[in-house]
Amino acid sequence: MRQAVFSSANLPAAIAVFVLAICAIYADEQNRRVSDQLARADVLAKVNIIRAKLEGNINGNLQLVQGLASAVTTEPYMGQQRFAALAANLFKEKSQLRNVAGAPDLVISLMYPMKGNEKALGLDYRKNEGQRTAALRARDQRALVLAGPVELAQGGRGFIGRIPIFVPTVGGGDRFWGILSAVIDVDRLYAASDLTDPGLDIDVALTGKDALGGGGQRFFGSESVVNGNPVTTEVELPLGSWQLSATPKHGWPATPKNEAALRATMALAGALVVLPILIAGWLFGERQKNYAELRRLSQRLELALGASGIGVWEHDLATSQLVWDDRVNEIYGRVADGKPRGYDDWALAIHPDDLDRARKDFDAAVASRGRYSSQYRLLLPDGTVRHVRTRANFLQGLGDTPKLIGAEWDVTSDVLLNENLVRERQLSESKNAELETAKARIEHVALHDSLTGLPNRRYLDEMLARSRDDRTALLHLDLDRFKQINDTLGHAAGDAMLMHASKVIKANVRAADFVARIGGDEFIVVCHRRRDDELAALADRIIEEMRQPVDYKGHQCRFGVSIGIAANSGIDPKQLLVNADLALYRAKSRGRNRYEFFNEELQSEIVRTKQTADEILGGLERNEFIAYYQPQFDANTLEIVGVEALSRWRHPRRGILAPDVFLNVAEELNVVSLIDRTILEQTLENFRRWSLDGLNIPRVSVNVSARRLEDKDLINGLRKLAIKKGTVSFELVESIFLDEHDDLVAWNIEHIKELGIDIEIDDFGTGYASVVSLLKLQPRRLKIDRQLITPITGSAAQRRLVSSIIEIGKSLGIEVVAEGVETTEHARILKEIGCDILQGYAFGRPMDATSFRIFAQSREWLAAG
C-alpha cells in the first residue's frame, strides 16, 4: 500500500499536488495584494478629486482677495465705506468667502459684510491666542498664510487667509500696514469640495491645522481614519499644506472578495489534477481583469492631472536622469517622445537671470533631503518666456537610489496679472499725487479772497465750526466812506484801499489771530483768549491807522472803519458772528469810525426787538393795526377840509401804540408797505361810511412809505380800489423824491397823480427839499413840520422862517398845511401869515373812526376857535 502511494506512477500526481499547492499558496497571496491595491487605487482616485477641489476652491477664494489687497496697498487710508464698496465686488463671484476684514496694525477695523460680523470689529490679533501665531507668521514671512479652522469672534468657524500688506514709503522702502483677512466658511468649503457629500463612500480626515502638513493637528474626520492605514495625499496651500487621509466607508476588506472561490477552485484543482491548465488559465484571466481595472484607475488619475495642467517629473539624484511626463515636456517646449532627460535639459531651459536662484533652491532641497519648492522663468527656443512653479518631495526606497518626485505647472498668467496690477498701482499713485496737488490749489482758491489773499467767508465758517476755544472774540470791521472812493476814483482805487485795509489789520493782530475778508468792504478778526481791554486797544489801533490818508495816484484818500466786537465764553460761533454784526450796526448808528461791544444792554434790545417783531407779525394776522384820524381845518373858517389817517397798533396788552413804538422794527421786517395798505383800505372804507352818514369830509390823507413806492405792483393795486379823484392824498417824506436815480419811484408817483390822488410833502423843513425839487414833484400841498411850528409863538425869527415857507408854497401854487398847532395862539399867528390849513391838538387829537364821526357831527372845535 505504502509503495503504491509512493510509487513512481504517482510521482507526477505528487509533483502536480506539490506544484498545485505551491501555486495555490502563491495565488492566494497575490490575490490579497491585488485586491488591496485595487481598493487603495480606488480610494486614491476619489481622494485626488477631493484634493483638487479643495486646492481649486481655496486658491480661487484667495485669488479674489488679491485684487482687494492691491487696492489697499494703493489706498492705505481708505475708510469703511470705500472698503465695503471694493469688497462687495468679491462677493458677486461664486466663492466660499464668508467675510473680508482689514486689520491695520493687526486690529480689525474694516469689515465686509458688516451684518453678522460686528463682533469681529476691534479684534487684536496680537491678543488673540487662537489667531496670533498665524497673523505674525504672515507678517514675518511677508507671504499669504492660510490658517484654521479657527473659532470666529462673530461665531462659527472658518479658514482665514491672511495677506500681509506692505505699503511704500517716501524713502523708497515699505512699511507694514496690517493684515487683510479673508474668512472662508468651513462648512461651505467642505460642501463645495464634496467632503460632506452623503453619497461619499469613503471616510476622510484632514490633518495639518494652520497648513502645518502631516505633522499638524487633525481638524476634520475621525482619528480612526488616520490610524486605519489610510491613503494619503498632500493638499498644497499657500505657505503650507494639509494631509488628506482616506479609508473605505466600512474599513479595508479583511479578505479578498474572491478568496473563497479561489480556494474552492484550487481545492477542485487538487481533486481534478487533470484540469490544472484550465484552472491556471482561468486564474490568469482573472489576474488580467484586475490589472485592467488598475490601468483604468491610473488613466482617471492621469486625466485629473491633465485637467489641472500639472506635469509630473522624477529626478534621480544619483544619475541626474530625469523623467518628464507629456505635460512637463509641453511646459519646457520639448517633444513628448517619452525619452529620458538629463540635468542639463532642465538647467539650460531656465532663464539666465533665474538660473542661480533655481539651482540654489534645488541644491538646498537635495542637501536637506526635504521638500523642494521654487519658481522661475523658462526661456524657450522660440524666445517665449514662461513662468513656472514646481514642488517636489524627497524619496528613497529600500535599496533604491535617492530621488525627487514632484509636479510643475505654468503660472505665467498669474505673474503677468500681478505685474499688471503693480503697474496699475503705480499709475494710480501718480494720478493720485496729481489730484492731491490740484485739490490743494482748488481748495486754496475756494477758501481765500483773490484780491487780498485773506481767508474768505467759507474759510471763516469752517474755522468757526472747528473752533473749541473757551474764549473766542470776533471783531467785525466795515470800512466807512469806502463807497465814495469807489464811485469817484473807480474800482481800481477801491481795490487799493481794500489792500491797504487788509495790511493795516494784519499788522495790528497777533500771529495766532485769524483775519478774513467776508464781503466788499467787510473784514472779520478772530482772536482767542483776549481780555476786553486788549480787544478795545486793538480796535483803537486799527481805527487810528485807518484814519490816516492813503495816497492813490496823487489823490489823498481818506476812509475810516466801524468795528463791532463780540466776546464771550460758551457761545456758538455762528451766534458770536451775529452778535458782532449787531455791535457793528450800533457802532455805525452812533456815528461811525468807532467800535462797540456786544453787551447785555444790546442783547436786551435785541430780545425786545425780536418780541416786538413777533408781535407785529401776529398783529398783522389778527388785524390789530387800525387807522386813527386827525382832522385838518381851514385856517380862516375852521371848517374841516380834510383828515389825516395815522397808523396805530391796538396791542392786546399795551393798548393803543403810536408808530414810534413799532415803525423801525416794521421797516426791518419789510412790512411797512403792508401796514400802509391796511391803513389805506380801512380809511377808504370809513370815508365811504362817513359819506353815507352825511359827513362832508372833502378828502383823506394817508402816509405812504418809501418801500411802498418801490412796489412795482402799487399802481395795479390802487386801480383796483377805484379811488375817486381828489378825495385821497398821499403824504410823502422829503427824502423819497430826492433820489433822482430811482426811476421806479418817479414812475409810481407820476401814475399816482394820473389816478387823481394828490401828493403832499410831509415834515417839510426837516429834510433836504429844495425849490427845484418842489418844481419837479409839483405836490398839491406841503406840510410844515411841528418842529418849525412850535417855536413861532415866542420867536420872531421862527415866524419869519415859517412865513417864508408859506410864501414859497403860495408862489408855486401849493397849499400849506401846518401841523403841531397846539394852541389858539399858534392858529392866530398862522392865519395872519397866510397858512391855509391847520392840524393839531388845539382843535382835534387823533381818534378812531367812531370817535371822529361823533367829533365831526358835534362841531365842538368851533368853541375852541
Secondary structure, 3 states (H helix, E strand, C coil): CHHHHCCCCCHHHHHHHHHHHHHHHHHHHHHHHHHHHHHHHHHHHHHHHHHHHHHHHHHHHHHHHHHHHHHHHHCCCCCHHHHHHHHHHHCCCCCCEEEEEEEECCECCEEECCCCCHHHCCCEHHHCHHHHHHHHHHHHHCCCEEEEEEECCCCCEEEEEEEEEEEECCCCCEEEEEEEEEEEEHHHHHHHCCCCCCCCCEEEEEECHHHEHHHCCEEECCHHHHCCCCEEEEEEECCEEEEEEEEECCCCCCCCCCHHHHHHHHHHHHHCCCCHHHHHHHHHHHHHHHHHHHHHHHHHHHHHHHHHCEEEEEEECCCCEEEECHHHHHHCCCCCCCCCEEHHHHHCCECHHHHHHHHHHHHHHHHHCCCEEEEEEEECCCCCEEEEEEEEEEECCCCCCCEEEEEEEECHHHHHHHHHHHHHHHHHHHHHHHHHHHHHHHHHHHHECCCCCCECHHHHHHHHHHCCCCEEEEEEEEEECHHHHHHHHCHHHHHHHHHHHHHHHHHHCCCCCEEEECCCCEEEEEEECCCHHHHHHHHHHHHHHHHCCEEECCEEECCEEEEEEEEEECCCHHHHHHHHHHHHHHHHHCCCCCEEECCHHHHHHHHHHHHHHHHHHHHHHCCCEEEEEEEEEECCCCCEEEEEEEEEEEECCCEEECHHHHHHHHHHHCCHHHHHHHHHHHHHHHHHHHHHCCCCCCCEEEECCHHHHCCCCHHHHHHHHCCCCCCEEEEEEHHHHHCCCCHHHHHHHHHHHHCCCEEEEEEECCCCCCHHHHHHHCCCEEEECHHHHHHHHCCHHHHHHHHHHHHHHHHCCCEEEEECCCCHHHHHHHHHCCCCEEECCCCCCCECHHHHHHHHHHCCHHHHC
